[in-house]
């Protein structure tokens, strides 16, 4: 089913009660900014929760660079606020810890804070990025930053390796996800991390926990607690959506019609790029200036 006859390949716009994104890592080469903007263009919502690591301050300080497509993400968020009256909750993550200097902050429909209680269908969900439950990022921050550099290198290396695999007719493979899972399991087992998250939900008197941070999208029950992880927009390209009945769904961008209409995507990306150039005065530099982050 398509939206209209003029554009027979254009996907249908969908409206959700809630959309949750995390780990977009804007400012890095690996961020799939174009894809997430396209996702938000065709998926509107009453409430948008940006659950940490949306801007990668660690990378911007040293190796990252800010592109027009990264600015386009914030333009899309502002457009959602203006056209759909979307309430936007931006939560603190470990890579965008520069927000420490302005928390908490509320301007109109935009709120920036550490964590959030989401109420829906008679249930409460504790929403937090999740780094506070990770022993590596909490107690050994220098190791986490070193790992971030290695992660960026692996993403770069993966481009060439997967190009070769594609020529050989093989499916893509992720070095970074494999190595990250091995390191995490050695230092902080995933099961322990998830149990801590569930315990925090119970402490907050919530029936569910919603997080990001691990880049592992998931929806499952941990005993009586519903555990939801929104994944990331570097490799998995996933989001959590909630309908009016309070039901949650994990959406994979690569499985949607959006990823299957490349020609339209490229044309729209070009037109959106021209549009964003006209609003160059909007830049998240005002937030990043708090930590003297360099934009280029």
N, C-alpha and C positions, 0 to 999 in steps of 0.2 A: 504493500500500500504506500502511495506516495502523496506528496503535499499538493501538487498541482500539475496541470498538463504542460505548462510552459517549461518546467524543469522536471522531466520525468524521472531523473535519477537523484533528485534532491530528497534527503530523508525527511520524515515527518518530525515536526517539533513535538517534544513530550514535556509535560509539566509534572513536577514532583512536589511533594510536601517538603522534603528535605534532601539535599545533596551534601555529601561529605567527601572532601578531597584532602590528601596530605602528601607531603614529600614531593612537591613539584620541583624544588631545587632550582628556581630561577636564578640565572647568573652563571650557570654551569653549562658546559658544552653538551652534557648528556640530557638536559632537561627537554622534555617533549612539549615545549610551550605551544607550538602551533596546534598540536593535537588536543591539548586540554582546552584551548580557546574554542576550537571547533566543537568540542563536546559541550561546552557551556552555551554555545550559540544555539544548539538544537535541544538542549535540556535546561529548561527554566525551573525555578523552584521558589517556594515561599521563604525557605531558610537555607542559606549556604554556609556550611561550617568548613573553614580552612584550618585543618588540624595540624599545624606546625610544619616547619621546614619548607615553607612556601618560597621564601627567598633564602638562598644559601650564602649567608654572611661570611662563613669560613672561607669559601672559595673566592668570593669577591675581594677579600682582603689581600689575596696573594695571586691566584692564578685565573680566577674567573673574569668574565667580562659581561657587561649588560648590553643586550641586544634590543632592537625594536620589537621583536616578537615577544620579549619578556615584558616590556611595557604594555603590549597589547593585552596581556592577561588582566592587568589591573583596569584597563579601559573596559574590558568585557564585564568585570565585576561591577564597576560603576554604572555601566549600562543596565545591568540586571537590577541594581538598586533604583535607578531612575525610571525604567520602563515597567518593571514588575513589582516594585516596592519590596524587593527581596531584603530580608534581614541577614546581614553578613556577620558571622562570628569568626574572628581570626585568633587562633590560639598559638601560644608560644611554643616553639620547638628548640632543640639544641643548636641547630644550624642558623636559626634566626634569633639568637639570644640577644642581639642588639635591641630587641623590643623591651628588654628589662628596664631601660631608661624611661619608658613612657607608659608602662602598665600601671593600672588599668586605664583605658581610654575609650570613651564613647562619643562618636560624632554622628548624629542622625541615626541611620540604619546600620552603621558600622561600629562594631565593638571589638576591641583588642584586649585579650585577657589570658590568664594562665590556663584555666580549665573552665568547664561548662557543664551544667546539668540540663540535659535535653529531656523534656517531658512529652510523652505521646501515648495515646491509647491507654491511659491509666498506668503507664510504666515510666520509670525514670532510668536514664542512661547517663553514666558518668563519662564525659568526653574529655580526653587529655591526649597530648601527643604520645607520651609513653616513655620518653627518655629518662624520666625520674626513676623508673623502675629498672633501668639498665645499669648494671654495675660498672660497665666500661665507660659510658658517657658521664656517669655521675661522679665516680671516684678516680677514674684514670682518663681524664679528658685529653691529655696529650696523646695517648694511644688512639683515641677516637679520631683526633684530627689527623694523625699520621695515617690511619686507616682510610680517611676521606681522600687523601692524596692518592693512595694506592687504588682506591675504588675508581677515581677519575681516570687513572692510567689504564685500568682494566677495561673500562668502557670504550676508551680510544682503541685499544688493541682488539677488542671484540668486533669493531666495525670491519677490520680487514679480515679477521678470521671467518666471520659470518658471510662476507662477500665471497670468499673461497668456497665455503660450505654450500652456498646457494648455487654456484657454478657446478658443483658436484652433485646437485640434486638432494642435498641433505638439509634437515631443518636447522634453524638457528640454535646456537648454544650460548649460555651465559657463564663466562668465567667468574664474573663478580658474584653472582648469586651462589655459585658452588663454594667459592672460597669464603664468602661472608658467612654462609651457613656453618662451615667448619670452624671458623674462628669464634662465632657466637656460641656454638655448642660447647666449645672447649672452655670459654671464659664464663658465659652466663647461659646455661641451658634454656632453650625456648620454653620448655614445660614449666620451669621455675618462674620465668618471666610472666607467662600467662597466668599462673596461679597467683602471683603477686597482684596482677591486674584485677583478677576476680575478687581477691580479698579486699582491694581498695574499693571496688564497686559495692561490696557488702557493707564496708565501713561507712560509705556515703549513703547507705540505705537505698541503693539502686538495683535494678533487676538486670542491668546490662552495662558493659564497658565498651567504649568505642575509642580506638587508638589508631596510630600509624607507626612511624619510626622504624619498624623492622623491615619494611618494604615487602612484607609477605601478606598479601590479601587473604582474608579468611572470614568465614562466618560459621560459628559452631557454639555449642553449649559446653560450658565448664561446670558440670553439676547443674546448679540452678541459675547460673549466670550466663547470659548471652554475650559471647565474645565476638566483636566485629572489628576487623582491621581493614582499613581502606586501601592498603597497598601503597603504590607510588606512581609518579608520572615520569619515570626515568626508564624503567624496563617493563613492569607489569601493566602500566597504563590502566588503572582501575579506579572505580569510585563506588561509594555506597549511596544507594538511593532509597528513600522511604515514600510509600504511597499514603493516601488519605486514610487507609485502614490501619496504618502503623506497621506495615509489613516491610521488611528490609530486603534489598537485593544487591548483590555484588555485580557491578557492570564492568565488563572488560571491553575497552574501546576497540581493540582489534577484532572483536566478534560482532561489532555493530555495523550497520549500513554506512556509518560515517567513514570508516576505514576502507570501505569498498568502493568509494566514489572519488578516486584520486584526481580525476580530471577537474571535477567541480571544486575539489578541495584546493587545488593549485590556483584556479582562477579566483576563488573567493579570498584566498590568502593574499594574492596580489592586490585586490581591491581593498582589503582590510589594511594592508600595509600603507597604501596611499592615504587611507582615512586616518590612520594613527599618526602619520607624519604631520597632519594638520593640528594635532594636539600635543606637540612636543613639550609644551609647558608642563604637562603632567609627568612627574617622575617620582619614583619612591625614594629619591635621594634625600628627601627631608627626614625620612625615617633612618636611612643608613648613615646620615651625617653624624648621628649620635655616637657612632663608633669609628668615624673617619674612614668609612669604606669607600674605596675608589671605584667609580663607575666609568666604563669606557664603551 
